[in-house]
Amino acid sequence: MTKLVLKWALNSLSLFFVMRLLPGIHFDHIHDLLLATLVIALLNAVLRPIIILLTLPVTLITLGLFTLVINGLMFYTAAQMVPGFHVTGFGAAFFAALLFSLFSFILNLVFGSKQ
């Protein structure tokens, strides 16, 4: 349980960094940031594998680069689901998903558990 909370905190921090860097990403309150992080994690765990499976031919043709579009779609979908989380468009969601993945990877590498 502690690992899960640590991962959620690190991903929330990553999302905060993305918000500070990209002008098209906004939060109304801190609880919107935490809820958006949770929704992104749930979408990536449940919906993303299904979409990747359905778009497998396109993903193979683009040598996996289409997964970047899917990541942007998950980010944009989360913004539609959380009322206090605002993304100005798909372009902002695409770059936000890229930065979010990068920051999450680095923070989990540095502060995450060593197992």
C-alpha positions in Angstrom: 0.0 0.0 0.0 2.9 2.4 0.8 4.4 1.7 -2.7 1.1 2.6 -4.3 0.8 5.9 -2.4 4.4 6.7 -3.2 3.8 6.1 -6.9 0.7 8.2 -6.8 2.5 11.0 -5.1 5.4 10.9 -7.6 3.0 10.9 -10.5 1.1 13.8 -9.0 4.4 15.7 -8.7 5.1 14.8 -12.4 1.7 16.2 -13.4 2.4 19.3 -11.4 5.7 19.8 -13.3 3.8 19.4 -16.6 1.3 22.0 -15.6 4.1 24.5 -14.7 5.9 23.9 -18.1 3.0 23.8 -20.6 0.6 26.7 -20.8 -2.3 24.6 -22.0 -2.7 22.5 -18.8 -4.5 24.0 -15.8 -5.9 22.8 -12.4 -8.5 24.6 -10.4 -7.5 23.0 -7.0 -4.9 20.6 -5.7 -7.5 17.9 -5.3 -8.2 18.2 -9.0 -4.5 17.4 -9.6 -4.7 14.3 -7.3 -7.9 13.2 -8.9 -6.5 13.7 -12.5 -3.5 11.6 -11.6 -5.7 8.8 -10.3 -7.9 9.0 -13.5 -4.9 8.9 -15.8 -3.5 5.9 -13.9 -6.9 4.1 -14.2 -7.3 4.9 -17.9 -3.7 3.7 -18.6 -4.4 0.5 -16.7 -7.8 -0.3 -18.1 -8.5 1.5 -21.4 -5.0 1.9 -22.9 -4.3 -1.8 -23.4 -7.7 -2.3 -25.2 -7.0 0.7 -27.5 -3.5 -0.5 -28.2 -4.8 -4.0 -29.1 -7.5 -2.5 -31.4 -5.0 -0.2 -33.1 -2.2 -2.8 -33.3 -1.9 -2.7 -37.2 -1.4 1.1 -37.1 1.0 0.8 -34.2 3.1 -1.8 -36.1 3.1 0.3 -39.3 4.3 3.3 -37.4 6.9 1.2 -35.5 5.2 2.0 -32.2 5.0 5.7 -32.6 1.2 5.6 -32.6 1.3 4.8 -28.9 2.3 8.4 -28.3 -1.0 9.4 -29.9 -2.8 6.9 -27.6 -1.0 8.4 -24.6 -2.2 11.9 -25.6 -5.7 10.5 -26.0 -5.6 9.1 -22.5 -4.5 12.4 -21.1 -7.2 14.3 -23.0 -9.8 11.8 -21.9 -8.8 12.3 -18.3 -9.2 16.1 -18.8 -12.7 15.5 -20.0 -13.5 13.3 -17.0 -12.2 15.5 -14.2 -14.0 18.9 -14.0 -11.2 20.9 -12.5 -8.5 19.6 -14.9 -8.3 21.6 -18.1 -6.4 20.8 -21.3 -6.8 23.3 -24.2 -6.6 20.8 -27.0 -5.2 17.5 -28.2 -1.8 19.1 -29.0 -1.4 20.2 -25.4 -2.5 16.7 -24.3 0.0 15.0 -26.6 3.0 17.0 -25.3 1.7 16.8 -21.7 1.6 13.1 -22.0 5.1 13.0 -23.3 6.4 15.1 -20.5 4.3 13.3 -17.9 5.8 10.0 -19.0 9.3 11.4 -18.9 9.0 13.0 -15.5 7.2 10.0 -14.0 10.0 7.7 -15.3 12.7 9.9 -13.8 11.0 10.4 -10.5 10.1 6.8 -10.1 13.7 5.9 -11.0 15.2 8.2 -8.4 12.6 7.9 -5.5 10.8 4.7 -6.3 11.3 1.4 -4.6 14.3 -0.6 -5.6 12.4 -3.9 -6.1 
